[in-house]
Structure formats: structure tokens, C-alpha cells
């Protein structure tokens, strides 16, 4: 059996961990920073921070096209350099307007880097272990999500220095950049006539190979920015992104105002991350065996149970005590387990519907679909909660998740099997 844990794959995972650590170590503290440093109001804080996500969403489809059209190692380095430099911009930002501009622009290299790094990870994996490797790759950002916010809060509570946190994010990002810089390129195993289905990517930017490939590339079209063959998978992923968008953004206020649980948000995300990590480890065998549709089905059903428990148990508990706590914290583990199975399965399915020179597009397509769902969840969840209640918003989350599951079993699964390329 081909070796999964080769040095290049390990380096790309370390770089991915550094990328997400630098991102998550600041995430829970930026609202406090804006409030304390610039006196920003709540609505202004939301506006400033939302710019990052919007820019990442806009950039991702184009980054997939760029990753597929230019030497991937070069694209990766450019994106990582830009991502790291913006942390220095936070240190230099002296006004709210300047910080807003820097934060908004920072979403661009973040969106491109996540596509570029994951595509390079796919390239350095042996074809026989690709599905399994993609599943394990997600462990690096799951681990970062689990520990970075806790470390950031710990450092701030002991130093009350936002500048120190910006320096830490910058140093970690530079360390990730240095790690990615040492990734060795693969050698193309096929001639130019077969290059569209090569299992090994030309990371170093072999100019001859790309000159040959350019003759075979299709003209610029929508399919170069969005993998049209996987459109239904993308739509299905929007359903699941919507659910997590509502939950992750309104979790804290729902727990405090409705369930009477204060200070439990950090524990919830820790349990969710634990579920993500455990599912990645447990699901590796199924991915190695190519059981993509099985892994996806298992993940979405587990997530559905988690969302249902999250909202149903507090509704049954008139005292809002024991059952509420079980539903609140137990759902975190189940949703983490479910998404940990679901995400790599859907990503592998999308990549399996793409040719070699479309892997970047496939990656960006699944990420954009998730981002669209998240964005809709954040927007509509707040509107529903304002008009009706948070409880109604979360019941709608459970309903949307159930509709996503029904769509998968009714159509998406067959859709994928009919269009799978490799």
C-alpha cells in the first residue's frame, strides 16, 4: 500500500494548522478589541468583521481557477505571504477605518490560501490514499479550532495585550509559510496527452508541462470558476452550511437568554471540535475503502440527531436545567461527529467529479457552497430570531437540515454516482 504520511503531506498539514491557528487565536477577541480600542458599537463590530467573510467568499471561485491555471506551488507561496503580511497590518492600524480596510482585504488571501493549500495537499497524496488523506487533512484545522481560541483567551486574560496576540498570529503565520516553502514538488507521471487526469500535480511550476497543458485547457467559462458537474452537491452543502451558520453565530446568546447557560460557548466549541477530530480518525478507514456516499450519509444523519437534540430537549424541560444542559453540550459532540464525517466525504465526492486540472475549482466549489450556506444562516437566522424567537430559528435549522438529508438520499447520492470520474 502507498505511504500516506509522507513528508510533504505532513508539512502541508502543519502549514494548514498554522493558518487556522493564526485565524482562530484572534477570532473570539476581535469584537472586544474593536470595542475597547476604537469604541465601536455592536452593529459596527458586526459590519467590520463580516467584511472578512464576504471577501473570502468572493475570492474563492477565482482562486480555484488560478490554482488550476498556474503553478500551484507558486500560487500557494504568494497567497501565504499575503495572508501573513496582513497580520502586521493589524499592528499598524491606528483608526477604525484603517482596521476595517485591512480586515476586509485580509479575507482575500485567506479564501485563496485555504483553496491552494488543500489542493496541494491532494496533489502530494498517493492516489490510492487520497480519500483517506483528505479526511485526515481536516484534523489540522479542527485541532486549531479547538485550541487556538482557548490559548488566545488565556493570553489576553493574563496580559490584556492585543498587540501581543497580533504578534503571535503573525509569527505563527510566518512559521506556516516557512513550512509550506519546503514542500517538494511531485513529478508528473503521464505525458501531456494524459495530463488532465494525472494523479500527481506539478507543484513546482514545470513551465514545459504547463505550456503543454495550456493547449488542452478549455476557454474561460463559468465551469472554470464553479464545477458545474457537481452543482447538486454544492446545493446540498448549502443546506448544511446554513444550519451551522445559524448555530455557531447565535449559540451564545441563545444559551444565555433562553437556556440560562452562561460561559458555556467555549466548552460547546471544544466538544464540537472533539467530535470533529474523533470522526476524522474513525472515518479514515471508510474513506480509504472509497465508501464516500456511506460516510456522507452517516455524517448527515448524526448531525440531524444533534440539531434535533439541541432544540428538542430544552423544549421538553420545563425547568430548563438538566435536559437543557444535556441537549446543549451533547449536541456539540454529535454535530461535530456528523460534520467530521460529512465534510471530507462531500469534498472527496466533489473532487472525484473533477479532472486533475479542475481540483482547485472543485475545492473552491465546495468551500463556496458552505460559505453561501453560512452567510444565509447568519443573515436569516438573525431576522427570524428578531421577528419570532431564537427557538423558532433553531427549529427551522433542524427542518433545513432534515431537508438536506432528504435531498441527499432522494437525488444527490445517485447524481454523484452517475457523474463520478475517478
C-alpha positions in Angstrom: 0.0 0.0 0.0 1.3 3.5 -0.8 2.5 5.6 2.1 0.0 8.1 3.4 2.1 10.0 5.9 4.8 11.2 3.5 6.9 14.3 4.5 5.2 16.6 2.0 1.8 15.7 3.3 2.8 16.3 6.9 4.3 19.7 6.0 1.1 20.8 4.3 -0.9 19.7 7.3 1.4 21.7 9.7 1.1 24.7 7.4 -2.7 24.3 7.5 -2.7 24.1 11.3 -0.6 27.3 11.4 -3.0 29.0 9.0 -6.1 28.3 11.1 -4.4 28.8 14.4 -3.4 32.3 13.4 -7.0 32.9 12.3 -8.8 31.4 15.4 -6.4 32.8 18.0 -7.9 36.3 17.2 -11.4 35.4 16.3 -13.1 35.5 19.8 -11.2 38.6 20.8 -11.6 40.9 17.9 -15.1 42.2 19.0 -13.6 43.1 22.3 -10.6 44.7 20.6 -12.8 46.9 18.4 -15.0 47.9 21.4 -12.2 48.7 23.8 -9.7 50.2 21.3 -12.0 52.1 18.9 -15.2 52.3 20.9 -17.1 50.5 18.1 -20.8 49.8 18.6 -22.3 46.3 18.3 -23.7 46.9 14.8 -20.4 48.4 13.7 -18.5 45.4 15.1 -20.7 43.1 13.0 -20.2 45.2 9.9 -16.4 45.3 10.3 -16.0 41.6 11.0 -18.4 40.5 8.2 -16.2 42.0 5.6 -13.6 39.3 6.0 -16.1 36.5 5.2 -17.6 38.4 2.3 -14.2 39.0 0.7 -13.2 35.3 1.2 -16.5 34.2 -0.4 -15.9 36.5 -3.4 -12.3 35.4 -3.9 -12.7 31.6 -3.6 -14.2 30.8 -7.0 -11.4 32.8 -8.7 -8.7 31.2 -6.5 -9.9 27.8 -7.7 -9.4 28.9 -11.3 -6.0 30.4 -10.5 -4.8 27.3 -8.7 -5.8 25.2 -11.7 -4.3 27.6 -14.3 -0.9 28.5 -12.8 1.9 26.6 -11.0 0.3 25.5 -7.7 3.4 25.9 -5.5 3.9 29.5 -6.7 0.2 30.3 -6.1 0.5 28.8 -2.6 3.5 30.9 -1.7 2.0 34.1 -3.0 -1.2 33.5 -1.0 0.6 32.6 2.2 2.9 35.6 2.0 -0.1 37.9 1.6 -2.0 36.2 4.4 0.9 36.6 6.8 1.6 40.2 5.9 -1.9 41.3 6.8 -1.3 40.4 10.5 1.3 43.1 10.5 -1.3 45.4 9.2 -3.4 44.9 12.4 -0.4 46.1 14.4 -0.1 49.2 12.3 -3.9 50.1 12.1 -4.4 53.2 14.2 -8.0 54.0 13.3 -11.2 52.0 13.0 -11.5 52.8 9.2 -7.9 51.5 8.6 -8.6 48.4 10.6 -11.8 47.8 8.7 -10.0 48.1 5.4 -7.2 45.7 6.5 -9.6 43.2 8.0 -11.8 43.2 4.9 -8.9 42.8 2.5 -7.4 40.0 4.7 -10.3 37.8 3.7 -9.0 37.6 0.2 -5.7 35.8 0.8 -7.4 33.7 3.4 -10.0 32.5 1.0 -7.4 31.8 -1.7 -4.9 30.2 0.7 -7.4 27.6 2.0 -8.1 26.5 -1.6 -4.4 26.5 -2.6 -3.2 24.6 0.5 -5.9 22.0 0.3 -5.3 21.5 -3.4 -1.6 21.0 -2.8 -2.4 18.5 -0.1 -4.4 16.5 -2.6 -1.5 16.6 -5.0 1.1 15.2 -2.7 -1.2 12.3 -1.6 -0.8 9.0 -3.4 -3.9 8.3 -5.5 -4.8 5.1 -3.6 -4.9 7.0 -0.2 -6.4 10.3 -1.4 -9.8 10.0 0.1 -8.4 8.9 3.5 -5.8 11.6 3.3 -8.3 14.4 2.7 -10.2 13.2 5.8 -7.1 13.4 8.0 -6.1 16.7 6.5 -9.1 18.3 8.1 -7.8 17.3 11.5 -5.2 20.1 11.3 -7.8 22.9 11.2 -10.1 21.1 13.6 -7.3 20.9 16.1 -6.5 24.6 15.6 -10.2 25.5 16.1 -10.2 23.5 19.4 -7.1 25.0 21.0 -6.4 28.5 19.4 -9.4 30.4 20.9 -8.6 28.9 24.3 -5.0 29.9 24.1 -5.9 33.4 22.8 -8.3 34.0 25.7 -5.8 32.7 28.2 -3.1 35.0 27.0 -5.4 38.0 26.9 -6.7 37.3 30.4 -3.1 37.3 31.7 -1.6 40.2 29.7 -4.6 42.3 28.4 -2.4 42.9 25.4 -4.0 42.7 21.9 -0.7 43.7 20.4 0.9 40.5 21.8 -1.9 38.4 20.2 -1.3 40.1 16.8 2.4 39.3 17.1 1.6 35.7 17.9 -0.7 35.4 14.9 1.9 36.9 12.7 4.7 34.6 13.9 2.6 31.5 13.6 1.5 32.5 10.1 5.2 33.1 9.1 6.1 29.7 10.5 3.3 28.1 8.4 4.7 29.9 5.3 8.2 28.6 6.0 6.9 25.1 6.3 4.9 25.2 3.0 8.0 26.6 1.3 9.8 23.3 2.0 7.2 21.2 0.3 8.8 19.3 -2.6 7.1 19.1 -6.0 5.7 15.9 -7.4 6.8 14.5 -10.8 4.2 14.2 -13.5 3.7 10.5 -14.3 1.9 11.0 -17.6 2.6 12.8 -20.9 0.8 15.9 -21.9 -2.0 14.0 -23.6 -3.0 12.4 -20.3 -2.2 15.4 -18.1 -5.8 16.2 -17.4 -6.2 13.1 -15.4 -2.7 12.9 -13.8 -2.7 11.7 -10.3 0.4 13.8 -9.3 0.4 17.5 -9.7 3.2 19.7 -10.9 3.7 21.7 -7.8 7.0 23.3 -8.7 5.5 25.0 -11.8 7.1 23.0 -14.6 6.9 25.5 -17.4 7.1 22.9 -20.1 4.2 20.9 -18.6 2.1 24.0 -18.2 2.8 25.1 -21.8 1.7 21.7 -23.0 -1.4 21.8 -20.8 -2.4 25.2 -21.9 -3.1 23.9 -25.4 -5.6 21.4 -23.8 -7.3 23.8 -21.5 -10.8 24.9 -22.2 -11.6 28.6 -22.8 -12.5 30.7 -19.7 -16.1 29.9 -18.8 -18.3 29.5 -15.7 -17.0 26.0 -15.3 -13.5 27.3 -14.6 -14.8 29.1 -11.5 -17.5 26.6 -10.4 -17.5 22.9 -11.0 -20.8 22.7 -12.9 -20.7 18.9 -12.9 -21.1 19.0 -9.1 -23.8 21.6 -8.9 -26.2 19.4 -6.9 -23.5 18.6 -4.4 -22.9 22.3 -4.0 -26.6 23.0 -3.4 -26.8 20.2 -0.9 -23.9 21.6 1.0 -25.6 25.0 1.2 -28.3 23.3 3.4 -25.7 22.1 5.9 -23.7 25.3 5.9 -27.0 27.2 6.7 -27.5 25.1 9.8 -24.0 25.6 11.1 -24.1 29.3 10.3 -27.2 29.9 12.5 -25.9 27.7 15.3 -22.4 29.0 15.5 -23.3 32.7 15.5 -26.4 32.6 17.7 -25.3 29.9 20.1 -24.0 32.1 22.9 -27.0 34.4 23.0 -29.5 31.5 22.8 -27.7 29.7 25.6 -27.7 32.8 27.8 -31.1 34.2 27.1 -33.2 31.1 26.6 -31.4 28.2 28.4 -29.7 30.3 31.2 -26.3 28.8 30.3 -23.6 31.4 30.6 -19.9 30.9 29.8 -20.6 27.6 28.0 -19.8 28.7 24.5 -16.1 27.8 24.8 -17.0 24.3 26.1 -19.5 23.8 23.3 -16.9 24.5 20.6 -14.4 22.3 22.4 -16.8 19.4 22.4 -17.7 20.1 18.8 -14.0 20.1 17.8 -13.5 16.9 19.8 -16.3 15.3 17.7 -14.8 16.6 14.5 -11.4 15.0 15.4 -12.8 11.7 16.5 -14.9 11.3 13.4 -11.9 12.1 11.2 -10.0 9.4 12.9 -12.8 6.9 12.9 -13.9 7.6 9.3 -10.4 7.2 7.8 -11.0 3.5 7.1 -14.3 4.1 5.3 -12.7 6.8 3.2 -9.7 4.6 2.4 -12.2 2.0 1.2 -13.9 4.6 -1.0 -17.2 4.5 0.9 -17.8 8.2 0.3 -21.6 8.0 0.0 -21.8 5.9 3.1 -19.6 8.3 5.1 -21.7 11.3 3.9 -25.0 9.6 4.8 -23.7 8.6 8.3 -22.5 12.1 9.0 -25.6 13.9 8.0 -27.8 11.6 10.0 -25.7 12.1 13.1 -25.8 15.8 12.6 -29.5 15.8 12.2 -29.9 14.0 15.5 -27.5 16.6 17.1 -29.6 19.5 15.8 -32.8 17.9 16.9 -31.5 17.2 20.4 -30.2 20.8 20.7 -33.6 22.3 20.2 -36.0 19.5 21.4 -34.6 18.7 24.8 -34.9 22.2 26.2 -38.5 22.3 24.8 -39.3 19.3 26.9 -37.5 20.6 30.0 -39.9 23.0 31.8 -37.2 23.7 34.4 -34.5 24.4 31.7 -31.9 22.6 33.7 -30.6 19.0 33.3 -32.1 18.2 29.9 -31.2 21.6 28.6 -27.5 21.1 29.6 -27.6 17.6 28.0 -29.1 18.9 24.8 -26.8 21.9 24.7 -23.5 20.1 25.3 -24.5 16.7 23.9 -25.5 18.3 20.6 -22.0 19.8 20.2 -20.4 16.3 20.2 -22.9 14.9 17.8 -22.8 17.8 15.4 -19.0 17.7 15.5 -19.1 13.9 14.8 -21.6 14.4 11.9 -19.7 17.3 10.2 -16.5 15.4 10.6 -17.9 12.6 8.5 -19.9 14.8 6.2 -17.2 17.3 5.2 -14.4 15.1 3.9 -17.0 12.8 2.2 -18.5 15.7 0.2 -15.1 17.1 -0.6 -13.9 13.8 -1.9 -17.1 13.4 -3.9 -16.7 16.8 -5.5 -13.0 16.1 -6.3 -14.0 12.7 -7.7 -16.2 14.5 -10.2 -13.3 16.7 -11.4 -10.3 16.2 -13.7 -6.8 16.7 -12.4 -6.7 20.3 -13.7 -10.0 21.1 -12.0 -9.1 20.1 -8.5 -8.7 23.7 -7.4 -12.1 24.5 -8.9 -13.6 21.5 -7.1 -12.1 22.6 -3.8 -13.3 26.2 -4.2 -16.8 25.0 -5.2 -17.4 23.0 -2.0 -16.0 25.9 0.1 -18.1 28.5 -1.6 -21.2 26.4 -1.2 -20.5 26.1 2.5 -19.8 29.9 2.8 -23.1 30.7 1.0 -25.0 28.5 3.4 -23.2 30.0 6.4 -23.9 33.5 5.1 -27.6 32.8 4.6 -27.7 31.3 8.0 -26.2 34.3 9.7 -28.5 36.7 7.9 -31.8 34.8 8.0 -31.2 33.4 11.5 -30.9 36.9 12.9 -34.0 38.1 11.1 -36.1 35.1 12.2 -34.9 35.5 15.8 -35.8 39.2 15.8 -39.3 38.6 14.3 -40.2 35.4 16.1 -37.7 33.9 18.5 -34.4 32.1 18.8 -36.3 28.9 19.5 -38.1 29.2 16.2 -34.9 29.9 14.4 -33.3 26.7 15.7 -36.4 24.7 14.9 -36.0 25.9 11.3 -32.4 24.8 11.4 -33.5 21.3 12.3 -36.0 21.4 9.5 -33.5 22.7 6.9 -31.0 20.0 8.0 -33.7 17.4 7.5 -34.5 18.7 4.0 -30.8 18.5 3.2 -30.7 14.8 4.3 -33.8 14.1 2.2 -32.3 15.8 -0.8 -29.1 13.7 -0.4 -30.9 10.3 -0.3 -33.5 11.3 -2.9 -31.2 12.7 -5.5 -27.6 13.8 -4.6 -26.2 10.3 -3.9 -27.4 9.0 -7.3 -26.3 12.2 -9.0 -22.7 11.7 -7.8 -22.5 8.0 -8.7 -23.6 8.8 -12.3 -21.0 11.6 -12.7 -18.0 10.2 -10.8 -14.9 10.4 -12.9 -12.2 8.9 -10.7 
